[in-house]
Amino acid sequence: MTSKEENLSKEITSFIQERNESFVKWRRTLHQIPETGWTEFQTTFFIGKQLQSLGFTLTVGRDVLVSSERMGIPEQTVLSEHEQRAKKAGVPDEWLEKMIGGHTGLVASWDTGKKGPHIALRFDIDALPIIESTESSHLPQESDFRSKHDGSMHACAHDGHAAIGLGTAHFIEKFQNQLEGKFTLLFQPAEEGSRGAKAMVEKGWLENVDYFISGHIGIHSLEIGDIAATTSQFLATTKMNVTYDGQSAHAGVEPQKGKNALLAAAAASLHLHGISRHSSGATRINVGKLEAGNGRNIIADIGKIELETRGETTELNHYMVDEARRIIQSTAGLYDVNVDIQIVGDGLQAKCDEEWVRVVELACAESPAIKRIIPELPLGASEDVTYMMNRVQQKGGKATFLLFGTPLAKGHHHPQFDFDERVLAIAVETIGRLLFSCHNSDNL
């Protein structure tokens, strides 16, 4: 290592130590205002406000994505309710006007003006429809940063991801004179349910990207300082909303005139879980929600189910989708009801470029905080970041998805999910060091 490289490494370590309190503060602020997909009005404004003073070029609203490519958009009444909540919380009208109708998320761009690679980074920002725990052992409850939005919670670390994105932006601003090339930071809405990435991809943000970096806190329970350089086993997925439309009738007087949508939905739920698994690889299906009926003495005219399929490959997921459609439609015929199937989310398979293992090892070798580089760990779940990874790779670029280690007392999507906040500094440092490593084309 040259003296110049050694000095830079020390500067990076010093920057991370100085900004650590900010990382935690941002995360805790965002944790209190969780917003589910396409309603991230307060979240988008908070992130944008932090970035405005740094000198980034910000893109907000319809210019961030292709509106028609969004999936699983909430009903207008839900969007309006969240817009009004954001307004009461102090989000300015000029910001809300840009985001109206669920056009949340933002892109922050930085051009150093020097020849170098174009690096894109993605940070997801949405929350989950989960009621957060009030147990005293739950740190957000104990330390008074529990969710203020009843029924919504950051139970998958996206509050941490957004904070890491802000930390990365501050890193770029701090080291702007030493960095080269262009940087595009994508703060993506609606990752949960695989609904938001495709809309950003179709806007063209990934068309001329040389290197793409994203990542996730947790997934596996690891030690602080552990980093997975690449991730495998991205499961392709499809999310469906199914509505059975029958005919209501008096259950005692004339039950023969009814067409029972409740029974159709219930029968479909059982038969869907009986789909034969495929010999070519892992497949999954889950009916996560069933709603039907109006009262005990009424033949149910409406039955609704929400389900998802997954597959080790996109082709295996298509197999599950085709089988699910067959069962859903056949059940409608069995009970003589109509059925409507809507696709409200979709994710693809993806593969990280193996070259990143060596790059992460070299980049983090001199870090006093990063203890272990794990070449690869399985995700075993779905992530619509795969749309971004695939687009970059199709255009000749290189992509990876990192995992940032933290102990996990409770798993993701649990009401008591939390993580060790020291992981925020580790993640920002890892990404920051990678930004410099990407300058050396021999590494990738």
C-alpha positions in Angstrom: 0.0 0.0 0.0 1.4 3.4 -1.0 1.4 6.3 1.5 -1.3 8.0 -0.5 -3.5 4.9 -0.2 -2.8 4.6 3.5 -3.7 8.2 4.1 -7.0 7.8 2.2 -7.8 4.7 4.2 -7.3 6.6 7.4 -9.4 9.5 6.1 -12.3 7.0 5.4 -12.0 5.5 8.9 -12.1 9.0 10.4 -15.1 10.1 8.3 -17.1 7.0 9.4 -16.3 7.5 13.1 -17.3 11.2 12.9 -20.6 10.6 11.1 -21.7 7.5 13.0 -24.1 9.4 15.3 -25.8 10.8 12.2 -26.3 7.4 10.7 -28.1 6.3 13.8 -30.1 9.5 14.1 -31.4 9.2 10.5 -32.3 5.6 11.0 -34.3 6.3 14.1 -36.1 9.2 12.6 -37.1 7.1 9.6 -38.1 4.2 11.9 -40.7 6.4 13.4 -42.4 7.3 10.1 -42.8 3.9 8.3 -44.7 4.1 5.1 -45.8 1.2 2.9 -45.2 1.0 -0.9 -46.2 4.0 -3.0 -47.1 6.0 0.2 -43.6 7.0 1.2 -44.3 10.7 1.1 -42.7 11.7 4.4 -39.8 9.3 3.8 -39.1 10.7 0.4 -39.2 14.3 1.7 -36.9 13.5 4.6 -34.3 11.9 2.4 -34.6 14.7 -0.2 -34.2 17.4 2.5 -31.0 15.8 3.7 -29.6 15.7 0.2 -30.5 19.2 -0.9 -27.7 20.9 0.9 -25.0 18.5 -0.4 -25.1 19.5 -4.0 -26.7 16.5 -5.6 -29.0 16.9 -8.5 -32.4 15.6 -7.3 -35.2 14.0 -9.3 -38.5 13.6 -7.6 -42.0 12.5 -8.7 -43.1 11.3 -12.1 -39.6 11.9 -13.5 -38.2 9.1 -11.2 -40.1 6.3 -12.8 -42.5 5.2 -15.5 -45.9 5.6 -13.9 -47.6 2.8 -15.9 -44.9 0.3 -14.9 -45.7 0.6 -11.2 -47.4 -2.5 -9.6 -49.7 -2.9 -6.7 -50.7 0.7 -6.4 -53.0 1.3 -3.4 -56.5 2.6 -3.9 -56.9 6.3 -4.3 -58.6 6.7 -0.9 -55.5 5.1 0.7 -53.1 7.4 -1.2 -55.1 10.5 -0.4 -55.1 9.5 3.3 -51.4 9.2 3.4 -50.9 12.4 1.4 -52.9 14.3 4.0 -51.0 12.7 6.8 -47.7 13.8 5.2 -49.1 17.3 4.8 -50.0 17.5 8.5 -46.5 16.2 9.3 -45.0 19.2 7.5 -44.2 17.9 4.0 -44.4 21.1 1.7 -47.1 21.3 -1.0 -44.5 21.6 -3.7 -43.1 18.2 -2.8 -46.6 16.6 -2.4 -47.7 18.0 -5.8 -44.8 16.1 -7.4 -45.5 12.9 -5.6 -49.3 12.9 -5.9 -50.9 9.7 -6.9 -48.2 7.5 -5.3 -45.1 8.8 -7.3 -42.7 8.4 -4.4 -39.0 7.8 -4.2 -36.2 9.9 -5.6 -32.9 9.8 -7.5 -29.8 11.7 -6.5 -27.1 12.2 -9.1 -23.5 13.4 -8.8 -21.0 14.1 -11.6 -17.5 14.7 -10.5 -16.6 16.1 -13.9 -13.7 13.7 -14.2 -13.5 10.7 -16.4 -14.4 7.6 -14.6 -17.0 4.9 -14.2 -20.7 5.4 -13.7 -21.7 3.7 -10.5 -25.4 3.2 -9.5 -26.5 2.3 -6.0 -30.0 1.3 -4.8 -31.5 1.8 -1.4 -35.1 0.7 -0.7 -37.2 2.9 1.6 -40.7 1.3 2.2 -42.1 -0.4 5.3 -44.5 -3.2 6.0 -48.1 -3.4 7.2 -47.1 -4.8 10.6 -48.0 -3.5 14.1 -44.8 -2.9 15.9 -44.2 -4.6 19.3 -44.6 -2.6 22.5 -42.5 -5.1 24.6 -40.0 -3.3 26.8 -37.2 -5.5 25.5 -37.8 -4.1 22.0 -35.1 -1.4 21.5 -37.3 1.0 19.5 -39.9 0.9 22.3 -37.3 1.2 25.1 -35.4 4.0 23.4 -38.6 5.9 22.2 -38.3 5.6 18.5 -41.1 3.1 17.9 -43.4 3.6 14.9 -45.7 6.6 15.1 -47.8 5.2 12.2 -50.2 2.6 13.7 -50.2 -0.6 11.6 -46.9 0.1 9.7 -43.4 -0.8 10.8 -39.9 -0.9 9.4 -39.5 -4.7 10.0 -37.1 -5.4 7.2 -34.3 -2.8 7.8 -35.3 -0.4 5.0 -35.0 2.4 7.5 -31.4 1.4 7.9 -30.9 1.0 4.1 -32.2 4.6 3.6 -29.8 5.8 6.3 -26.9 4.0 4.6 -27.9 5.7 1.4 -27.7 9.1 3.1 -24.4 8.2 4.6 -23.1 7.2 1.1 -24.3 10.5 -0.3 -22.3 12.4 2.5 -19.3 10.2 1.7 -19.4 11.2 -2.0 -19.7 14.8 -1.1 -16.8 14.6 1.4 -14.5 12.8 -1.0 -15.6 14.5 -4.2 -12.2 15.8 -5.1 -10.7 12.3 -4.9 -13.5 10.4 -6.6 -14.0 10.1 -10.3 -16.9 9.5 -12.7 -20.6 9.6 -12.0 -22.8 8.4 -9.2 -26.6 7.7 -9.2 -28.3 6.9 -5.9 -31.7 5.3 -6.4 -34.0 5.6 -3.3 -36.6 3.1 -4.4 -40.2 2.9 -3.2 -42.3 -0.3 -3.0 -39.7 -3.0 -2.7 -41.9 -5.1 -0.5 -44.1 -7.1 -2.8 -41.6 -6.5 -5.7 -43.5 -3.6 -7.0 -41.1 -0.6 -7.5 -37.8 -1.5 -9.2 -39.1 -2.2 -12.7 -40.7 1.3 -12.9 -37.4 2.9 -12.1 -35.5 0.6 -14.5 -37.8 1.5 -17.4 -37.1 5.2 -16.8 -33.6 4.6 -18.0 -31.5 5.1 -14.9 -29.5 1.9 -15.4 -28.8 2.2 -19.1 -25.2 3.5 -19.0 -24.1 2.1 -15.6 -20.7 0.4 -15.3 -21.1 -0.9 -11.7 -24.1 -1.5 -9.6 -24.1 -1.9 -5.9 -27.0 -2.7 -3.5 -27.4 -4.7 -0.3 -29.4 -5.7 2.7 -28.9 -5.6 6.5 -29.3 -9.0 8.1 -31.0 -11.9 6.3 -28.6 -14.2 8.2 -27.7 -13.6 11.9 -24.0 -12.7 11.7 -21.5 -10.7 13.7 -20.9 -6.9 13.3 -18.1 -6.6 10.8 -19.1 -9.6 8.7 -19.9 -8.8 5.0 -21.1 -11.1 2.3 -19.5 -9.8 -1.0 -22.2 -11.5 -3.2 -25.6 -13.1 -2.8 -27.1 -16.1 -4.4 -30.5 -17.8 -4.5 -32.6 -14.9 -5.6 -36.1 -16.4 -5.9 -38.2 -15.1 -8.8 -41.6 -14.2 -7.7 -45.1 -13.1 -8.7 -47.7 -11.5 -6.4 -51.4 -12.0 -7.2 -54.6 -10.5 -5.9 -57.6 -12.7 -6.7 -61.3 -11.7 -6.4 -64.2 -14.2 -6.7 -67.5 -12.5 -7.6 -70.6 -14.6 -6.7 -74.2 -13.9 -5.9 -75.5 -13.1 -2.4 -78.7 -14.7 -1.1 -80.6 -15.4 2.1 -78.9 -18.5 3.6 -82.2 -19.7 5.0 -84.9 -18.6 2.7 -83.3 -19.3 -0.7 -79.8 -20.6 -0.5 -80.1 -22.1 -3.9 -80.0 -18.7 -5.5 -76.6 -17.9 -4.0 -73.2 -18.4 -5.6 -70.7 -18.8 -2.8 -67.5 -16.8 -3.4 -66.3 -17.5 0.1 -66.2 -21.3 -0.6 -64.5 -20.6 -3.9 -61.8 -18.5 -2.2 -61.4 -21.0 0.6 -61.2 -24.0 -1.7 -58.7 -22.3 -4.0 -56.5 -21.5 -0.9 -56.3 -25.1 0.0 -55.7 -26.4 -3.5 -53.0 -23.8 -4.3 -50.9 -25.2 -1.5 -51.2 -28.6 -3.1 -49.4 -27.6 -6.3 -46.8 -30.2 -7.1 -43.3 -28.9 -6.6 -40.9 -29.1 -9.6 -38.0 -31.4 -9.9 -35.8 -28.8 -11.5 -35.4 -26.6 -8.4 -37.0 -24.9 -5.4 -40.5 -23.5 -5.7 -42.8 -21.8 -3.2 -46.4 -20.7 -2.9 -48.2 -18.9 -0.1 -51.8 -17.6 0.4 -51.2 -14.9 2.9 -54.6 -13.3 3.1 -58.2 -14.4 2.7 -61.2 -12.1 3.0 -64.8 -13.1 2.3 -68.4 -12.8 3.4 -70.7 -10.2 5.1 -72.6 -12.2 7.7 -73.5 -15.7 9.0 -76.9 -15.7 7.3 -75.7 -14.4 3.9 -74.3 -16.4 1.0 -71.0 -14.6 0.4 -70.9 -12.8 -2.9 -67.2 -11.7 -2.6 -64.1 -13.6 -1.8 -60.6 -12.3 -2.0 -57.2 -13.9 -1.6 -53.7 -12.5 -1.8 -51.0 -14.9 -2.7 -47.5 -15.2 -4.0 -45.4 -17.7 -6.0 -41.7 -18.1 -6.0 -39.2 -20.1 -8.0 -35.4 -20.7 -8.0 -35.5 -19.5 -11.6 -37.8 -17.3 -13.5 -39.0 -20.4 -15.5 -39.8 -22.3 -12.3 -41.8 -19.3 -11.0 -43.7 -19.2 -14.3 -44.6 -22.9 -13.8 -46.0 -22.0 -10.3 -47.9 -19.0 -11.8 -49.4 -21.1 -14.6 -50.5 -23.8 -12.1 -51.9 -21.2 -9.7 -54.0 -19.6 -12.6 -55.3 -23.0 -13.6 -56.5 -23.8 -10.0 -57.9 -20.3 -9.4 -59.9 -20.4 -12.6 -61.0 -24.0 -12.2 -62.3 -23.3 -8.7 -64.3 -20.4 -10.1 -66.0 -22.8 -12.5 -66.6 -25.3 -9.7 -68.6 -22.8 -7.7 -70.1 -21.0 -10.7 -68.6 -17.6 -9.8 -66.6 -15.1 -11.8 -62.9 -14.5 -11.0 -60.5 -11.6 -11.6 -56.7 -12.1 -11.3 -54.4 -9.1 -10.9 -50.6 -9.2 -10.9 -49.5 -6.7 -8.3 -45.8 -7.6 -8.0 -43.0 -9.4 -9.9 -39.4 -10.2 -9.4 -36.8 -12.0 -11.4 -33.9 -14.4 -10.8 -30.4 -12.8 -10.8 -26.8 -13.6 -10.3 -24.0 -11.4 -8.8 -20.8 -11.1 -10.8 -18.2 -13.2 -9.1 -15.5 -10.6 -9.6 -16.9 -8.6 -6.8 -15.6 -11.1 -4.2 -12.0 -10.1 -4.9 -12.9 -6.4 -5.2 -14.6 -6.4 -1.8 -11.7 -8.3 -0.2 -9.2 -5.8 -1.6 -11.3 -2.7 -0.8 -11.9 -3.6 2.8 -8.6 -5.2 3.7 -7.3 -2.1 5.6 -10.5 -1.4 7.5 -10.2 -1.8 11.3 -14.0 -2.4 11.6 -14.7 -4.9 8.8 -13.6 -8.2 10.2 -14.6 -10.9 7.7 -15.5 -11.1 4.1 -17.8 -14.0 3.2 -17.6 -14.7 -0.6 -21.3 -15.6 -1.0 -24.4 -16.2 1.1 -27.8 -17.3 -0.1 -30.8 -14.9 0.0 -33.4 -17.6 -0.2 -36.1 -14.9 -0.8 -37.2 -12.4 -3.5 -35.9 -8.9 -4.2 -36.9 -6.7 -7.1 -33.4 -5.2 -7.2 -32.9 -8.1 -9.7 -34.5 -5.9 -12.4 -31.7 -3.4 -11.8 -29.0 -6.0 -11.6 -30.1 -7.7 -14.8 -30.4 -4.5 -16.8 -26.9 -3.4 -15.8 -25.5 -6.8 -16.7 -27.4 -6.9 -20.0 -25.6 -3.6 -20.9 -22.2 -5.0 -20.1 -21.9 -3.7 -16.5 -21.1 -5.6 -13.3 -23.5 -5.9 -10.3 -23.5 -7.2 -6.8 -25.8 -7.4 -3.8 -24.1 -7.3 -0.4 -25.2 -8.6 2.9 -24.3 -6.6 6.0 -23.9 -8.7 9.1 -25.8 -8.1 12.4 -27.1 -10.3 15.2 -30.8 -10.9 14.8 -32.8 -11.8 17.9 -36.0 -11.9 15.7 -36.3 -12.5 12.0 -37.3 -10.1 9.3 -41.0 -9.2 9.1 -41.4 -9.9 12.9 -43.1 -7.3 15.2 -39.9 -7.2 17.3 -37.4 -7.1 14.4 -34.4 -5.0 15.0 -30.7 -4.9 14.2 -27.5 -3.7 15.8 -27.1 -0.1 14.7 -23.3 -0.4 14.4 -24.0 -2.2 11.1 -24.9 1.2 9.6 -21.3 2.5 9.8 -20.0 -0.8 8.5 -22.2 -0.6 5.5 -21.4 3.0 4.6 -17.7 2.2 5.0 -17.9 -0.9 2.8 -19.7 1.0 0.0 -17.4 4.0 0.3 -14.3 1.9 -0.1 -15.9 0.1 -3.0 -16.5 3.4 -4.8 -12.7 4.0 -4.8 -12.0 0.4 -5.8 -14.3 0.7 -8.9 -11.9 3.3 -10.3 -9.4 0.5 -11.0 -10.8 -1.3 -14.1 -8.3 -4.1 -13.4 -10.3 -5.1 -10.4 -13.6 -5.8 -12.2 
